[in-house]
Amino acid sequence: MNKLLTLVSILTTLTFISCGQPDPNKQIDEGTVKDNTYTSEEIGWTIKIPDGWTVINQEQTQANNERGLNALEETLENEIDLSGLKNLIGFQKNQFNIFQSSSEPFELEYDGEWEENNAALKEVIYTTYLNQGMRADSSATTTEEIDGLEFQRFSFTIYSPKGEVIMKQTMYSRLINGFDFGVNLNYNNDEDKEIMLEAWKNSTFKKQHG
């Protein structure tokens, strides 16, 4: 289930601690950051980092990935190969309001395979939250266009054991250029949600992608 690799760090965002403003080009596995704008050549994607938001430290991202990976492997009762995962641009306002993006190669073996994996991913994430002692509500999967490209979209609301809302998540995904590309917005207030949404919806893609 390759699509799982796109979101392995979700479960650990609540423990994220910023280590100051790092050199942005040292915090990504692919692409470049120049003048507060990130560009991925493999995906053909460009996004402007919101003013005042901090690029996420790669070392912390990798630590988060490992903790999230362990939680997912417990759910699946199987090992997950992270070797193809690439952390693209990530930026945060604080530990609760975070934009993450990633990619991994996805070679289709039959029509509809990617869609099946994307649907299965949603179920695995939901089950993993339950296994971690959290309650989660999920939305129906819908589609949304970003710069003329159609993305699958679904959301989660995460609750504490006492029933309080901890965080909300909105996830976008699409198969682009042989890569499973994912964008995750984690937030606990509408103002920061809208800042991330504006950056995401104003991002651009090269039109040759399918």
N, C-alpha and C positions, 0 to 999 in steps of 0.2 A: 504494500500500500504506500507507494512513493509519496503521495500528497501529504502524508503525515509529517514529512520532514519540513514542510513549509512553516509549521506552527509549533514546533516543539518547545519554544521558549515562553509560550503564553502563560503557563501555570506559574511562572516565577516572576512575573512583572511586579507583583506586590512587594517583593524583597529587593527590587532594584535600587541601588544607591549610586548617584552620579559622582564621578571622580573629577569633575571640572571639565572645561572645554578641551577635548583632545584634538590632535591634528586629524581632520575629517578623512583625508585620503589614506590614513593608516587604520581606519576603523571599518573598512569595507573590503569584501572579497573580490568585488568586480565593479568597474566603473570609476568615475572621477568626480570630485567636488571642486568647483571653481566659482568664486564670487557668490557663495551660499546657494549654488545650484548644483544638483546631482544629476549625472547622466550615466545611464547604463548602455553600453554599446551592444551587449548581447541581447538585451530586451528591446532596445531602441526607445528608451523611456527617459524623460527629463522631468524633474520636479524641483521646485524652489523650496528650500528649507525656511520655515516661518521665522521672522525676526524674533530674537530672544529665546529661541528653542535650541537645545544643546544636542550635538551629534552624540549618539550612544557609543560608549567605549567598547571596543571589540573584545577586550579581555573579559569584561563583565557579560557581554552577549554570549560568549562561549561558555562561561560558567553557568549562565541561565539555561542555555541549550542543554547542557549536561543534566541539570536537575529536571528540566522538563522531559528530556528523553527518558530518564529513569521512570518517571510517572507514567509515561505512555507505554513503556515496555511492560510495566506491571499490569496495565489494562489488557494489552494484547497477549501477554504471556509469551513474548517472542522478542528477539533482538531486532533493532532498527539500524540500518546502515546510514550514517550521516555523511559519508564521504563525498556525496554529490551536492550537498547543501551549500549554497552561497548566501551569506548575509549581505544584502544590499544596503541601501541607506536606512538608518534608524535615527530618529530624533525624539527628544522628550522635553516636556515642560517640567515634570517632576515624576515621582515614582508611580503615579496613578495615570498619567496622561502621556501616552507613548505611541509613536508611529513606527511600525516595523515593516520591512519588506525583505523578501527572499526569493530565491529561485533554485530549481534543481532540474537536471535533465529528465525528460519524460518521453520515452519512445513508445508510441502507440502500437499495440499489437492487434487491435480490432476497433471498429467504430463504436464509440460510446464508452470506451474504457476510462478515459479521463473523467467523464461525468459520473461514472460509477464510483471511482475512487474519491471524488469530491464529496459525494453523498455519504460514503462510508466514513470519511474523515469527520464529518459533523457528528455522527453517532459515536465515534470513538472519543472525541473531545468531550462530549456530554457525559459519557460513562466515566471518563477519567476524572472529571470534576466530582462526580458522585463518590468515586473511590477515594478522593482526597478529602472527603468530608464536607464538600461544598454543595449547595443547591444551585442549579442553573436552569434558566428558562431559555429556550431558543426560538428564533423566528423561522418562518418558512423561507426556503431558498427562493430568491428572486433574481432578476437580471437588471443591470444598470449600465448605461453607456458612459465611458470615460474617453473623451477625445475620439468619439466615433467607434470605439471598440466595446464589445459587449462582455461584461464581467458577471460571473456568478457572485451573489452577495447573500450573506446570512449573518445573524447577530446572536449574541448571548448576553444575558444579564446574570451576574454572579452574586450570590448572597452569602453572608456569613451564617454560621450555625444558628444565630439568633434571629435570622430572617432579614437582616439589614443589607441593603445593596452595597456591595463592595466596589464593583466596577462593571462597566458595560464594554462590550467588544463588537466591532463591526468588521467583517472579513470579506475581502474581495479576492477573486482568483480567476485565472485565465491561462489557457495553454498558448504560449507565444514562442515562435521560432524554435520549437522543440524543447521549451522550458516550461515547467509548471511554476508560474509566477503568482506570488501571493502578497497581499497588502493587509495589514492588521492595524486597526485603530482601537486603542484601549483608553478608556476615559471615565471620569467620575463627575463631570459637569458639562453642561451644554456649551459653554463658551469655548473651552478647549477642544471639544468635539468639532465645533464649527470651524475653528482655525485649521485643524487637520483635514477636515473635509474640503475646505476651500483649496488648500494646497494640493490635495489629491485630485480633485475635480478639475483643477486648472493645469494639471500636468499634461504632457504631450507624448505621443507615440509616433514613430515613423510608420508611414501608411503601408509599407510593404508587408507588414506582419499579418499573419492569418490566425 
